[in-house]
Structure formats: C-alpha cells, structure tokens
Amino acid sequence: MNNLHLTTERLSLRTVSAADLAHIHELHSLPETDEFNTLGIPENTGQTKVILDNWMAANNREHNRSYIFAVELTGGNKFAGLAGINPGKEKYRNAEVWFKFHYKYWNKGFATETLKKLIEFCFKDLQLHRVEAGCAAGNAGSIKVLEKAGMKREAHTRQLLPLKSGWSDNYGYAILETD
C-alpha cells in the first residue's frame, strides 16, 4: 500500500516520499515542535534523511501495517505536518497513532481532523480493535486534540519521556472500535 492517500474536508494525508525531506527536516528542527518530542532536533538533513528512508521502507513493506503520512492542506499542497500509525502485535489488533504539526498550523483543528481520519482508517480499513496514543503530561495542545478525537485517558506513567527539559510524565490515551 505505498502511495496511500486519505482525505478529509481540508486535508490530504499521503505516505511520505523523498520529496518531503526539506519539509520534514524543517518540522523536526523547530524548537516549538521539539518541546514535547523525544526525537530531538536533528544535527543536519542527513539525520532526517535516515529517518525518512526508514519511514518510506516501512510504508513500502509487503503486508504493511505501519504508515507515516505527510499532511497537506488541500488546494495548495502546503505541508502542515506528519502523522503516523505504528502497529502493535497482530493478535491484539491495536496500533499507536501520532501527529506532529508545524506551529503555523496549531489551533486550527488540523491535528484533530487528521487524528479522526487516522482512527477511522484504523478501524474501517485495518480492522483494528484498539487505537492508542501518548503525550507528555504538560502538552495541553495534544491533550486537547486526543480528547476532541474521542480518545479517553487511561494511564499516567511517571517520568517516561526523556525530553530536552528533563523527564516528563506521559498520559496514555485509547479509543476502541466500539466507542
């Protein structure tokens, strides 16, 4: 399923490609998006290229269950961010979803719209039973997105995330196909 496209009213989600390198490197290099991210700011585009190459390889695997999407605004193909689905064990029919948006696109509903589409894809197309997500306890923006998308907070894990500012607690969220 390489070249997979999902669409919403305002967004296009397509699997990442080599052409996305500059946009992804910029997104990963922003201090605003790095605050609650464990990845860290890459030293150069070579580090970002390694990440992108791994994502493209995962997207192109036979029997693929892992997806990394570039999120673009429809009608102009403006790169807004990234979103992904990381599969759990097949027997459990679960996956973890994540998103990361350029700060220019915060507080406009794009992350919520993206997450709702990912959840829909997980349940309808991938036939999953459970979709999970996690975020730093201090990340009010992501907490709002997860809750607006219908996810429920199920866990509070102490000092799980190695952030630049130090160890952060993590909130675990989930939604079931029956919710």
Contacts in CASP RR format, 6 or more apart in sequence:
PFRMAT RR
TARGET T0000
AUTHOR 0000-0000-0000
METHOD contacts of the structure
MODEL  1
MNNLHLTTERLSLRTVSAADLAHIHELHSLPETDEFNTLGIPENTGQTKV
ILDNWMAANNREHNRSYIFAVELTGGNKFAGLAGINPGKEKYRNAEVWFK
FHYKYWNKGFATETLKKLIEFCFKDLQLHRVEAGCAAGNAGSIKVLEKAG
MKREAHTRQLLPLKSGWSDNYGYAILETD
1 15 0 8 1.000
1 59 0 8 1.000
1 64 0 8 1.000
1 67 0 8 1.000
2 15 0 8 1.000
2 59 0 8 1.000
2 60 0 8 1.000
2 64 0 8 1.000
3 14 0 8 1.000
3 15 0 8 1.000
4 14 0 8 1.000
4 15 0 8 1.000
4 59 0 8 1.000
4 67 0 8 1.000
4 69 0 8 1.000
5 12 0 8 1.000
5 13 0 8 1.000
5 14 0 8 1.000
6 12 0 8 1.000
6 13 0 8 1.000
6 14 0 8 1.000
6 69 0 8 1.000
6 117 0 8 1.000
6 118 0 8 1.000
6 121 0 8 1.000
7 13 0 8 1.000
7 74 0 8 1.000
7 117 0 8 1.000
8 113 0 8 1.000
8 114 0 8 1.000
8 116 0 8 1.000
8 117 0 8 1.000
9 113 0 8 1.000
10 73 0 8 1.000
10 74 0 8 1.000
10 110 0 8 1.000
10 113 0 8 1.000
11 71 0 8 1.000
11 72 0 8 1.000
11 73 0 8 1.000
11 74 0 8 1.000
11 80 0 8 1.000
11 110 0 8 1.000
11 113 0 8 1.000
11 114 0 8 1.000
11 117 0 8 1.000
12 71 0 8 1.000
12 72 0 8 1.000
12 73 0 8 1.000
12 74 0 8 1.000
12 77 0 8 1.000
13 69 0 8 1.000
13 70 0 8 1.000
13 71 0 8 1.000
13 72 0 8 1.000
13 83 0 8 1.000
13 114 0 8 1.000
13 117 0 8 1.000
13 118 0 8 1.000
14 69 0 8 1.000
14 70 0 8 1.000
14 72 0 8 1.000
15 56 0 8 1.000
15 59 0 8 1.000
15 67 0 8 1.000
15 68 0 8 1.000
15 69 0 8 1.000
15 70 0 8 1.000
16 24 0 8 1.000
16 52 0 8 1.000
16 55 0 8 1.000
16 56 0 8 1.000
16 59 0 8 1.000
16 68 0 8 1.000
16 69 0 8 1.000
16 70 0 8 1.000
16 82 0 8 1.000
17 56 0 8 1.000
17 70 0 8 1.000
18 52 0 8 1.000
18 56 0 8 1.000
20 52 0 8 1.000
20 70 0 8 1.000
20 79 0 8 1.000
21 45 0 8 1.000
21 48 0 8 1.000
21 49 0 8 1.000
21 52 0 8 1.000
22 45 0 8 1.000
23 70 0 8 1.000
23 79 0 8 1.000
23 81 0 8 1.000
24 48 0 8 1.000
24 51 0 8 1.000
24 52 0 8 1.000
24 70 0 8 1.000
24 82 0 8 1.000
25 42 0 8 1.000
25 45 0 8 1.000
25 48 0 8 1.000
26 102 0 8 1.000
27 33 0 8 1.000
27 79 0 8 1.000
27 81 0 8 1.000
27 82 0 8 1.000
27 100 0 8 1.000
27 101 0 8 1.000
27 102 0 8 1.000
28 34 0 8 1.000
28 39 0 8 1.000
28 40 0 8 1.000
28 41 0 8 1.000
28 42 0 8 1.000
28 48 0 8 1.000
28 51 0 8 1.000
29 41 0 8 1.000
29 42 0 8 1.000
30 102 0 8 1.000
30 103 0 8 1.000
31 41 0 8 1.000
32 103 0 8 1.000
33 100 0 8 1.000
33 101 0 8 1.000
33 102 0 8 1.000
33 103 0 8 1.000
34 40 0 8 1.000
34 41 0 8 1.000
34 164 0 8 1.000
35 139 0 8 1.000
35 163 0 8 1.000
35 164 0 8 1.000
35 165 0 8 1.000
36 135 0 8 1.000
36 136 0 8 1.000
36 138 0 8 1.000
36 139 0 8 1.000
36 142 0 8 1.000
36 161 0 8 1.000
36 163 0 8 1.000
36 168 0 8 1.000
37 100 0 8 1.000
37 163 0 8 1.000
38 161 0 8 1.000
38 162 0 8 1.000
38 163 0 8 1.000
39 51 0 8 1.000
40 164 0 8 1.000
42 48 0 8 1.000
42 51 0 8 1.000
55 68 0 8 1.000
56 68 0 8 1.000
58 64 0 8 1.000
58 66 0 8 1.000
58 67 0 8 1.000
58 68 0 8 1.000
59 66 0 8 1.000
59 67 0 8 1.000
59 68 0 8 1.000
65 85 0 8 1.000
65 87 0 8 1.000
65 90 0 8 1.000
65 95 0 8 1.000
65 126 0 8 1.000
66 85 0 8 1.000
66 86 0 8 1.000
66 87 0 8 1.000
67 84 0 8 1.000
67 85 0 8 1.000
68 82 0 8 1.000
68 83 0 8 1.000
68 84 0 8 1.000
69 82 0 8 1.000
69 83 0 8 1.000
69 84 0 8 1.000
69 118 0 8 1.000
70 79 0 8 1.000
70 81 0 8 1.000
70 82 0 8 1.000
71 79 0 8 1.000
71 80 0 8 1.000
71 81 0 8 1.000
71 82 0 8 1.000
71 83 0 8 1.000
71 99 0 8 1.000
71 101 0 8 1.000
71 110 0 8 1.000
71 114 0 8 1.000
72 78 0 8 1.000
72 79 0 8 1.000
72 80 0 8 1.000
73 80 0 8 1.000
73 110 0 8 1.000
79 102 0 8 1.000
80 101 0 8 1.000
80 102 0 8 1.000
80 104 0 8 1.000
80 105 0 8 1.000
80 110 0 8 1.000
81 99 0 8 1.000
81 100 0 8 1.000
81 101 0 8 1.000
81 102 0 8 1.000
81 105 0 8 1.000
82 99 0 8 1.000
82 100 0 8 1.000
82 101 0 8 1.000
83 97 0 8 1.000
83 98 0 8 1.000
83 99 0 8 1.000
83 100 0 8 1.000
83 114 0 8 1.000
83 115 0 8 1.000
83 118 0 8 1.000
84 97 0 8 1.000
84 98 0 8 1.000
84 99 0 8 1.000
84 118 0 8 1.000
85 95 0 8 1.000
85 96 0 8 1.000
85 97 0 8 1.000
85 118 0 8 1.000
85 121 0 8 1.000
85 122 0 8 1.000
85 126 0 8 1.000
86 95 0 8 1.000
86 96 0 8 1.000
86 97 0 8 1.000
86 98 0 8 1.000
87 94 0 8 1.000
87 95 0 8 1.000
88 94 0 8 1.000
88 95 0 8 1.000
88 96 0 8 1.000
92 129 0 8 1.000
92 130 0 8 1.000
93 127 0 8 1.000
93 128 0 8 1.000
93 129 0 8 1.000
93 130 0 8 1.000
94 128 0 8 1.000
94 129 0 8 1.000
94 130 0 8 1.000
94 131 0 8 1.000
94 132 0 8 1.000
95 122 0 8 1.000
95 126 0 8 1.000
95 128 0 8 1.000
95 130 0 8 1.000
95 131 0 8 1.000
95 132 0 8 1.000
96 131 0 8 1.000
96 132 0 8 1.000
96 133 0 8 1.000
96 134 0 8 1.000
97 115 0 8 1.000
97 118 0 8 1.000
97 119 0 8 1.000
97 122 0 8 1.000
97 131 0 8 1.000
97 132 0 8 1.000
97 133 0 8 1.000
98 133 0 8 1.000
98 134 0 8 1.000
99 111 0 8 1.000
99 114 0 8 1.000
99 115 0 8 1.000
99 118 0 8 1.000
99 142 0 8 1.000
99 145 0 8 1.000
101 110 0 8 1.000
101 111 0 8 1.000
105 111 0 8 1.000
106 141 0 8 1.000
109 145 0 8 1.000
111 142 0 8 1.000
111 145 0 8 1.000
112 145 0 8 1.000
112 148 0 8 1.000
112 149 0 8 1.000
115 133 0 8 1.000
115 145 0 8 1.000
115 146 0 8 1.000
115 149 0 8 1.000
116 149 0 8 1.000
118 131 0 8 1.000
119 131 0 8 1.000
119 149 0 8 1.000
119 150 0 8 1.000
119 151 0 8 1.000
119 175 0 8 1.000
122 128 0 8 1.000
122 131 0 8 1.000
123 131 0 8 1.000
123 177 0 8 1.000
128 177 0 8 1.000
129 176 0 8 1.000
129 177 0 8 1.000
130 174 0 8 1.000
130 175 0 8 1.000
130 176 0 8 1.000
130 177 0 8 1.000
131 151 0 8 1.000
131 174 0 8 1.000
131 175 0 8 1.000
132 172 0 8 1.000
132 173 0 8 1.000
132 174 0 8 1.000
133 146 0 8 1.000
133 151 0 8 1.000
133 172 0 8 1.000
133 173 0 8 1.000
133 174 0 8 1.000
134 142 0 8 1.000
134 146 0 8 1.000
134 170 0 8 1.000
134 171 0 8 1.000
134 172 0 8 1.000
134 173 0 8 1.000
135 142 0 8 1.000
135 143 0 8 1.000
135 146 0 8 1.000
135 170 0 8 1.000
135 171 0 8 1.000
135 172 0 8 1.000
135 173 0 8 1.000
136 142 0 8 1.000
136 161 0 8 1.000
136 163 0 8 1.000
136 168 0 8 1.000
136 169 0 8 1.000
136 170 0 8 1.000
136 171 0 8 1.000
137 156 0 8 1.000
137 168 0 8 1.000
137 169 0 8 1.000
137 170 0 8 1.000
137 171 0 8 1.000
138 168 0 8 1.000
138 169 0 8 1.000
143 171 0 8 1.000
146 153 0 8 1.000
146 173 0 8 1.000
147 153 0 8 1.000
147 173 0 8 1.000
149 175 0 8 1.000
150 175 0 8 1.000
150 179 0 8 1.000
151 173 0 8 1.000
151 174 0 8 1.000
151 175 0 8 1.000
152 173 0 8 1.000
152 174 0 8 1.000
152 175 0 8 1.000
152 179 0 8 1.000
153 171 0 8 1.000
153 172 0 8 1.000
153 173 0 8 1.000
154 172 0 8 1.000
154 173 0 8 1.000
154 174 0 8 1.000
155 170 0 8 1.000
155 171 0 8 1.000
155 172 0 8 1.000
156 169 0 8 1.000
156 170 0 8 1.000
156 171 0 8 1.000
156 172 0 8 1.000
157 169 0 8 1.000
157 170 0 8 1.000
157 171 0 8 1.000
157 172 0 8 1.000
158 169 0 8 1.000
159 167 0 8 1.000
159 168 0 8 1.000
159 169 0 8 1.000
160 167 0 8 1.000
160 168 0 8 1.000
160 169 0 8 1.000
160 170 0 8 1.000
161 167 0 8 1.000
161 168 0 8 1.000
161 169 0 8 1.000
161 170 0 8 1.000
END
